């Protein structure tokens, strides 16, 4: 891997079945240290182990250098908040366009 850290967020919970695996909860932020086919090695709260790569999503827009766990978590929460607000605005715009504007134009 390159020198740049890869940060992922757990999209599912995973409980280790072997000593060399990593247990995490949905939403945990993991720093990836190695990638090997469908299994990645990562560190969470000082513990390092392997986990299935399809249990996480890579966080591309998170500033990575010199971030501690708290700053990583804060960045992810803010990004998720912004993404959900954008989706909410899109739904509201669709409501106005598809329902409210036609209702105003109707003769009901």
C-alpha positions as CSV (number, residue, x, y, z in Angstrom):
1,X,0.0,0.0,0.0
2,X,1.0,3.6,-0.5
3,X,2.1,5.8,2.4
4,X,-1.3,7.4,2.5
5,X,-3.6,5.9,5.1
6,X,-6.8,4.3,4.0
7,X,-9.7,4.9,6.3
8,X,-12.9,2.8,6.2
9,X,-16.3,2.8,8.0
10,X,-17.9,-0.4,9.1
11,X,-21.3,-0.9,7.4
12,X,-22.0,-4.1,9.3
13,X,-20.9,-5.5,12.7
14,X,-18.3,-8.2,12.5
15,X,-17.2,-10.6,15.3
16,X,-13.9,-12.3,14.9
17,X,-13.8,-16.0,14.6
18,X,-9.9,-16.3,14.8
19,X,-7.3,-14.6,16.9
20,X,-5.9,-12.7,14.0
21,X,-9.2,-11.1,13.1
22,X,-10.7,-7.7,14.2
23,X,-14.1,-7.3,15.9
24,X,-16.0,-4.1,15.2
25,X,-19.4,-2.5,15.3
26,X,-21.4,-0.8,12.5
27,X,-20.1,2.7,12.1
28,X,-16.7,2.1,13.6
29,X,-13.8,3.8,11.8
30,X,-10.9,1.5,10.9
31,X,-7.5,2.5,9.5
32,X,-6.5,-0.1,6.9
33,X,-2.9,-1.4,7.0
34,X,-3.0,-4.1,4.4
35,X,-5.3,-5.3,1.6
36,X,-5.3,-8.9,0.5
37,X,-8.1,-10.0,-1.9
38,X,-11.4,-10.0,0.1
39,X,-9.7,-9.6,3.5
40,X,-8.1,-6.4,4.8
41,X,-6.0,-5.8,7.9
42,X,-6.8,-2.8,9.9
43,X,-6.5,-1.1,13.3
44,X,-9.3,0.0,15.6
45,X,-8.7,1.4,19.1
46,X,-5.2,0.0,19.2
47,X,-6.2,-3.5,18.1
48,X,-5.1,-4.8,14.7
49,X,-6.6,-7.7,12.8
50,X,-8.1,-9.0,9.6
51,X,-11.7,-8.5,8.5
52,X,-13.8,-9.0,5.3
53,X,-13.5,-6.0,3.0
54,X,-17.2,-6.2,2.0
55,X,-18.1,-5.3,5.6
56,X,-16.7,-1.8,5.2
57,X,-16.9,1.2,2.9
58,X,-13.8,3.3,2.0
59,X,-14.0,6.9,3.1
60,X,-12.5,9.0,0.3
61,X,-13.3,12.5,1.3
62,X,-11.9,12.3,4.9
63,X,-8.6,14.2,5.5
64,X,-6.2,11.4,6.5
65,X,-2.8,12.7,7.6
66,X,-2.3,13.0,11.4
67,X,-5.9,12.3,12.3
68,X,-6.6,10.6,15.6
69,X,-9.7,8.4,16.1
70,X,-11.8,11.2,17.5
71,X,-11.1,13.5,14.5
72,X,-11.8,10.6,12.1
73,X,-15.1,9.9,13.7
74,X,-16.1,13.6,13.7
75,X,-15.3,13.9,10.0
76,X,-17.3,10.8,9.2
77,X,-20.3,12.0,11.2
78,X,-20.2,15.5,9.6
79,X,-19.9,13.9,6.1
80,X,-22.9,11.6,6.8
81,X,-24.9,14.5,8.2
82,X,-24.2,16.6,5.1
83,X,-25.1,13.7,2.8
84,X,-28.4,13.0,4.6
85,X,-29.3,16.7,4.5
86,X,-28.6,16.8,0.7
87,X,-30.9,13.8,0.3
88,X,-33.6,15.5,2.4
89,X,-33.3,18.7,0.3
90,X,-33.7,16.6,-2.9
91,X,-36.8,15.0,-1.5
92,X,-38.3,18.4,-0.5
93,X,-37.6,19.8,-4.0
94,X,-39.3,16.8,-5.5
95,X,-42.3,17.4,-3.2
96,X,-42.6,21.0,-4.3
97,X,-42.1,20.2,-8.0
98,X,-44.4,17.1,-8.2
99,X,-47.1,17.9,-5.7
100,X,-47.3,21.5,-4.4
101,X,-46.8,23.4,-7.7
102,X,-49.4,21.3,-9.6
103,X,-51.8,21.6,-6.6
104,X,-51.4,25.4,-6.8
105,X,-52.2,25.4,-10.5
106,X,-55.2,23.2,-10.1
107,X,-58.7,24.5,-9.7
108,X,-59.6,22.5,-6.6
